[in-house]
Amino acid sequence: MAILLSELYGKQIITNEGKKIGLVEDVIIDFDKGSVANLLLVKAENLFRSNNTAAVLAKSSVKYERIKSVSETIIISAK
């Protein structure tokens, strides 16, 4: 699916079971692959300022590969 990064910001993320996850605040890009790696539920600057970046990343992000559809909301697969 092709989408502009700017279209992702502020969208609500919901699982395919209807659970609200949060809003897209930022994205992490994998420059080697040329694709989005994660959607962040927090601003990237807050993530990198934390004492335990790995734990905050795991708790406050969604892997892009989980996305099933993007429209008014982003639907992701449940874990």
C-alpha positions in Angstrom: 0.0 0.0 0.0 1.4 3.4 -0.9 0.6 6.3 1.4 2.2 9.6 2.3 3.8 9.7 5.7 1.9 13.0 6.4 -1.4 11.1 6.1 -0.5 8.8 9.0 0.0 11.4 11.7 -2.9 11.8 14.1 -4.8 8.8 12.8 -6.4 6.5 15.4 -4.9 3.0 15.5 -7.5 0.2 16.2 -7.1 -3.6 16.3 -9.2 -5.7 14.0 -11.0 -6.7 17.3 -12.0 -3.0 17.9 -9.5 -2.2 20.7 -8.3 1.4 20.5 -4.5 1.6 20.7 -3.8 5.3 20.3 -2.9 8.0 17.8 0.1 8.1 15.5 2.4 10.7 16.9 5.6 9.8 14.8 7.1 7.1 12.6 10.4 5.2 12.5 11.8 4.7 9.0 14.1 1.8 8.0 16.3 3.6 5.6 18.1 0.4 4.5 14.7 -1.1 3.3 13.2 2.2 2.3 10.1 1.7 4.3 8.3 2.5 7.6 9.3 0.2 10.4 7.1 1.4 13.3 4.3 3.8 14.1 4.9 5.6 17.4 2.2 6.5 19.9 4.6 9.0 21.4 6.8 11.7 19.9 10.2 10.4 18.8 11.9 13.0 20.9 10.2 11.7 24.0 11.2 8.2 23.1 14.8 9.0 22.8 14.9 11.1 26.0 13.7 8.2 28.1 16.0 6.2 30.4 14.8 2.9 29.0 14.3 3.5 25.3 13.8 -0.2 24.3 11.0 -0.7 26.9 9.2 2.5 25.8 9.6 1.6 22.2 8.1 -1.8 22.8 5.2 -0.3 24.8 4.6 2.7 22.6 4.9 1.5 19.0 3.2 -0.7 16.4 5.2 -2.6 13.8 4.1 -1.4 10.4 3.8 -5.0 9.1 0.7 -5.4 11.4 -1.3 -2.8 9.4 -4.3 -4.3 7.6 -5.8 -1.1 6.3 -5.5 2.7 6.4 -8.5 5.0 5.9 -10.0 7.4 8.5 -8.4 5.0 11.0 -5.6 2.5 10.9 -6.6 -1.1 11.4 -4.0 -3.5 12.7 -3.9 -7.2 13.4 -4.2 -8.2 17.0 -1.1 -9.8 18.5 
